[in-house]
Amino acid sequence: MFNIYKLGKKFGDLDVLKSISMNIEKGEVVCIIGPSGSGKSTFLRCLNLLEVPTSGKVYYNGIILDADLDSKKLRREVGMVFQRFNLFPMFTVLKNITYAPIHINHMKKEAAKELAMSLLEKVGLADKADVYPATLSGGQQQRVAIARALAMQPNMLLFDEPTSALDPELVGDVLEVMKQLAADGMTMVVVTHEMGFARDVADRVIFMDKGYIVEEGPPEKIFNNPKHERTQAFLARVL
């Protein structure tokens, strides 16, 4: 789905991404790990043009991502779940999920409501349709955010550290929803500190540091037999 060639991103004089090249296949779950400040989130944001690459080329289904591309259309197909939920506080849970399908995808209200309720059922929150986000726990809000992203019926989802803002006891429910999405065949790129999730669910794990891809491979290779000493040092600290 994505072909990425020598992607670079600068903020002023700061090189955040340095010559990133990789492919992302349909149905693949890619987990990106690494220390804070390594460029993981910036890389993710470049995939749906929340950040515009400074150099290199990124192709989505054969279409180059550049200034002429309709970024709104791209984001309908490449959804994103953020660290901080970003729910509309003035809308009920149901309206949070139905708003974009109705106003952007021009879906009929009843069809949008039916879809939203099926997604809330999927994430275990059908009984919360009429409440406001402020009444929910962080884990519940993140599951609503996942349902909202799914309501746009995207081809793939990007997750930017979706559990890092949650209390530890709330993480499990969110990860279970993500595991089910992976089992259903959703293409996913996940920036995460949850090493157990990456080990169990990823088809491929990428370790990034200082704007580079240092090492990548299947989970068993990265976690059990990392080749690069920087990967070894990172995993020794976090596992």
Secondary structure as the mmCIF struct_conf table of DSSP 4:
data_model
#
loop_
_struct_conf.conf_type_id
_struct_conf.id
_struct_conf.beg_label_comp_id
_struct_conf.beg_label_asym_id
_struct_conf.beg_label_seq_id
_struct_conf.end_label_comp_id
_struct_conf.end_label_asym_id
_struct_conf.end_label_seq_id
STRN STRN1 PHE A 2 PHE A 11
TURN_TY1_P TURN_TY1_P1 GLY A 12 ASP A 13
STRN STRN2 LEU A 14 ILE A 24
TURN_TY1_P TURN_TY1_P2 LYS A 26 GLY A 27
STRN STRN3 VAL A 29 ILE A 33
TURN_TY1_P TURN_TY1_P3 SER A 36 GLY A 37
BEND BEND1 SER A 38 GLY A 39
HELX_RH_AL_P HELX_RH_AL_P1 LYS A 40 CYS A 46
TURN_TY1_P TURN_TY1_P4 LEU A 47 LEU A 49
BEND BEND2 LEU A 50 GLU A 51
BEND BEND3 THR A 54 THR A 54
STRN STRN4 SER A 55 TYR A 60
TURN_TY1_P TURN_TY1_P5 ASN A 61 GLY A 62
STRN STRN5 ILE A 63 ILE A 64
BEND BEND4 ASP A 66 ASP A 66
TURN_TY1_P TURN_TY1_P6 ALA A 67 ASP A 68
BEND BEND5 LEU A 69 LEU A 69
HELX_RH_AL_P HELX_RH_AL_P2 SER A 71 GLU A 77
STRN STRN6 VAL A 78 VAL A 81
TURN_TY1_P TURN_TY1_P7 GLN A 83 ARG A 84
TURN_TY1_P TURN_TY1_P8 PRO A 89 MET A 90
BEND BEND6 PHE A 91 PHE A 91
HELX_RH_AL_P HELX_RH_AL_P3 VAL A 93 HIS A 103
TURN_TY1_P TURN_TY1_P9 ILE A 104 ILE A 104
BEND BEND7 ASN A 105 ASN A 105
HELX_RH_AL_P HELX_RH_AL_P4 LYS A 109 LYS A 122
TURN_TY1_P TURN_TY1_P10 VAL A 123 GLY A 124
HELX_RH_3T_P HELX_RH_3T_P1 ALA A 126 LYS A 128
TURN_TY1_P TURN_TY1_P11 ALA A 129 ASP A 130
BEND BEND8 VAL A 131 VAL A 131
HELX_RH_3T_P HELX_RH_3T_P2 PRO A 133 THR A 135
BEND BEND9 LEU A 136 LEU A 136
HELX_RH_AL_P HELX_RH_AL_P5 GLY A 138 ALA A 151
TURN_TY1_P TURN_TY1_P12 MET A 152 MET A 152
BEND BEND10 ASN A 155 ASN A 155
STRN STRN7 MET A 156 ASP A 160
BEND BEND11 GLU A 161 GLU A 161
TURN_TY1_P TURN_TY1_P13 PRO A 162 ALA A 165
BEND BEND12 LEU A 166 LEU A 166
HELX_RH_AL_P HELX_RH_AL_P6 PRO A 168 ALA A 183
TURN_TY1_P TURN_TY1_P14 ASP A 184 GLY A 185
STRN STRN8 THR A 187 VAL A 191
BEND BEND13 HIS A 193 HIS A 193
HELX_RH_AL_P HELX_RH_AL_P7 MET A 195 VAL A 201
BEND BEND14 ASP A 203 ASP A 203
STRN STRN9 ARG A 204 ASP A 209
TURN_TY1_P TURN_TY1_P15 LYS A 210 GLY A 211
STRN STRN10 TYR A 212 GLY A 217
HELX_RH_AL_P HELX_RH_AL_P8 PRO A 219 ASN A 224
BEND BEND15 ASN A 225 ASN A 225
BEND BEND16 HIS A 228 HIS A 228
HELX_RH_AL_P HELX_RH_AL_P9 GLU A 229 VAL A 238
#
